[in-house]
Amino acid sequence: MKKENEANASGSRIKDEEVAKHTIKDSVFTNLFQDKKYLLQLYKTLHPEDTQVTEDALSDITIHNIMTNDVYNDVGFMVGEKLLILTEAQATWTENIAVRILIYLMVTYQDYIKKTKQNVYRSKKIKLPRPELYVIYTGDRKERTEYISLADEFFEGQKTFLDAKIKVLFGSGQGDIISQYVTFTKVYDEQRKLHGRTRKAVTETIRICKDKNVLKDYLEEREKEVENIMLAMYDEKEILREYIESERYEAAQENAIVTIREMLKTGKFSVEEIVQYVPSFSIEEVEKIQRELLQNL
C-alpha cells in the first residue's frame, strides 16, 4: 500500500512537472495564432481592405525566449515580403511595451537580414519589410490611449532621433478574432475570481466561451491542449514575485551562513546556541558548516 501511495505521489509530481513545462513554451495567445487559420483572421481584422490575402502569404516569425527563459506572449508574422507585424498580448498597462517591442523589432530585423543574405556594411541599401507594432490590451480600458509612443513616454514628448509607436487594440466587440480573444481573457478573469486558480475556473472558462461562440472552433478543436496551457500559465506579476521571494530567501540564507561561520570562529558559542540565534538552520546544518571550517584550517 505504501509503495502504491508513493507511486501515485510520484505520478502526480511528474504530471505537474509536465504541465508546468508549458509555462515557458506557450500561452493561449501564441498557441491560438500559431494556427494560420486564426493568424489570417488576425491579419484581416487589422487589414480588412486586403481581401485577396491567403494563409499561404503569411509567414510566422515569432521569436521565443529572446536571450532569457522569460515567458513571452508575442506573435510576429510577415505578409509576403512587404509587411512585418509584431503583436503582444498585455493584461497590465505598461509603457515599457514600447521598449520591449522596439527590441523585438530589432532582433527580428537582424534575423531577416541574415535570412535574406543582405549586408548592412555595404553601400547598397538593404530592403526591409515595413513594420506595424501592436499590443492587444485585455485589462481595464479606462482612459487608455490608442497609441503608446516611445518618445512621448520616455523623452517627455521631445523630438528625438528615436521613436516607436505602438497601436493599442482593445477589441471592437464586433466578434472579430481580437475581440474574441479579449472576451476570452475577461471570462477567465471572472471565473478565476469565483473559483481561484483551479481546474474548475479553466473548464468553466472554456465552457462559457464555447456557449457564447467565443473562440468556439479553436476551443473545440484543442480543448484539452488549451486546458493544460491555462493550468500552467503564470502572469508576469506572479513570476516577478516568486523571483523576488526566491532571491530574498537565497540572500538571507547566505547572510545567515556568514553569521554562523563568524560565530563558530570566535569559539564562544556552542552549536545549540547558534541554532537559537539562527533558527532557520538546524543543528545538523550548523555542524556541517563547522566541519567545513575545520577542514579548511
Buried (B, 14 or more C-beta within 10 A) or exposed (E): EEEEEEEEEEEEEEEEEEBEEBBBBBBBBBBBBEBBEBBBBBBBBBBEEEEEBEEEBBBEBBBEEEEEEEBBBBBBBBBEEEBBBBBBBBBEBBBEBBBBBBEBBEBBBEEBBEEEEBEEEEEEEEEEBEBBBBBBBBBEEEEEEEEBBBBBBBBEEEEEEEBBBBBBBBBEEEEBBBBBBBBBBBBBBBBBEEBEEEEEBBBBBBBBBBEEEBBEEBBEEBBEBBBBBBBBBBEBEEEEEEEEEEEEEEEEEEEBBEBBBEBBEEEEBEBEEBBEEBEEBEEEBBBEBBEEEEEEE
